[in-house]
Amino acid sequence: FSQRGTRMAHRLLKIAAVYFVIAVCMGAYMGAAQDFSLVPVHAHLNLLGWVSLGLIGCIYLHKPALATTRLAKLHFWLHNIGTPLMMLGVWLLHSGISAEMGEPLAGIFSIVTVIGIACFAINLWCGLDRA
């Protein structure tokens, strides 16, 4: 369990770092351009990407058995499919490019992300005492 759990933790920490780089670059661009219309995308990338996945990766390093469950795998994929596509939708909405496309994209994939996060929460609540 330990080695598989550590692999999942490392994957989460690496992808968290990718979200962090993207969010920081976006923040630097917004500051330089003095255009803060994409603050919602920037904030969500930081919180759902960098902070949340980084913390979950640390939890899985500490409790690697939690990272080996089906719920952990389901969370990983739903979170990392849902978040970027939700952010694309929010970007389309707030950039003025296409609210018609952005609204359903943000809505559908926010639900995907929420389901993924619920999988993590259930995994933690049900498995923490055993791990």
C-alpha positions in Angstrom: 0.0 0.0 0.0 2.7 2.4 1.0 4.5 2.6 -2.4 1.2 2.9 -4.4 -0.1 5.6 -1.9 3.2 7.5 -2.2 2.9 7.5 -6.0 -0.6 9.0 -5.8 0.7 11.6 -3.3 3.6 12.5 -5.6 1.2 12.8 -8.6 -1.1 15.1 -6.6 1.8 17.3 -5.5 3.3 17.5 -9.0 0.0 18.5 -10.5 -0.6 21.0 -7.7 2.7 22.6 -8.6 1.5 22.9 -12.3 -1.7 24.7 -11.1 0.4 27.0 -8.9 2.7 28.0 -11.8 -0.3 28.7 -14.1 -2.1 30.7 -11.4 1.0 32.7 -10.5 1.7 33.5 -14.2 -1.9 34.5 -14.6 -1.7 36.7 -11.6 1.5 38.4 -12.8 -0.1 39.0 -16.2 -3.2 40.5 -14.6 -1.1 42.8 -12.5 1.1 43.9 -15.4 -1.9 44.5 -17.7 -4.0 46.0 -14.9 -6.8 43.8 -16.1 -8.4 41.8 -13.2 -11.4 40.4 -15.0 -10.0 36.9 -14.6 -9.6 37.0 -10.8 -12.2 34.2 -10.4 -10.1 31.9 -12.6 -6.9 32.9 -10.8 -8.4 32.3 -7.4 -10.0 28.9 -8.3 -6.7 27.7 -9.9 -4.9 28.6 -6.7 -7.5 27.1 -4.3 -8.8 24.0 -6.2 -5.5 23.3 -7.9 -2.5 24.4 -5.8 -3.9 24.5 -2.2 -6.4 21.7 -2.3 -4.4 19.2 -4.3 -1.2 20.1 -2.4 -2.9 19.5 0.9 -4.5 16.2 -0.3 -1.1 15.1 -1.5 0.4 15.8 1.9 -2.4 13.9 3.6 -1.7 10.9 1.3 2.0 11.1 2.1 1.1 10.9 5.8 -1.6 8.2 5.3 -0.7 6.3 2.1 -3.3 3.6 2.5 -6.0 6.3 1.8 -4.4 7.0 -1.6 -4.8 3.4 -2.8 -8.6 3.3 -2.7 -11.0 3.6 -5.7 -12.4 6.8 -4.2 -8.9 8.3 -4.2 -8.5 7.4 -7.9 -11.9 8.6 -8.7 -11.3 11.9 -6.9 -7.9 12.4 -8.7 -9.5 12.0 -12.2 -12.7 13.9 -11.6 -10.9 16.8 -9.9 -8.3 17.0 -12.6 -10.8 16.8 -15.5 -13.4 19.0 -13.9 -11.2 21.8 -12.6 -9.4 22.8 -15.9 -12.7 22.5 -17.9 -14.6 24.5 -15.3 -11.8 27.1 -15.4 -12.1 27.2 -19.2 -15.8 27.9 -18.8 -15.2 30.6 -16.2 -12.5 32.2 -18.4 -14.9 32.2 -21.4 -17.6 33.9 -19.2 -15.3 36.5 -17.7 -13.2 37.3 -20.7 -16.3 38.1 -22.8 -15.4 35.6 -25.4 -18.4 33.4 -25.2 -20.9 33.3 -22.3 -23.0 30.9 -24.4 -20.2 28.3 -24.2 -18.7 29.3 -20.9 -21.8 29.1 -18.7 -22.7 25.4 -19.4 -19.0 24.4 -19.4 -18.5 26.0 -16.0 -21.7 24.6 -14.7 -21.3 21.0 -15.8 -17.6 20.7 -14.8 -18.1 22.4 -11.5 -20.4 19.5 -10.7 -17.7 17.0 -11.9 -15.2 18.7 -9.6 -17.6 18.7 -6.6 -18.3 15.0 -7.1 -14.5 14.4 -7.1 -14.1 16.4 -4.0 -17.0 14.5 -2.4 -15.1 11.3 -3.2 -12.1 12.6 -1.4 -14.2 13.6 1.7 -15.9 10.2 1.8 -12.5 8.5 1.5 -11.1 10.5 4.3 -14.1 10.1 6.6 -14.5 6.4 6.0 -10.8 5.5 5.8 -8.9 7.8 8.1 -9.3 5.7 11.3 -8.3 2.5 9.4 -5.3 4.2 7.7 
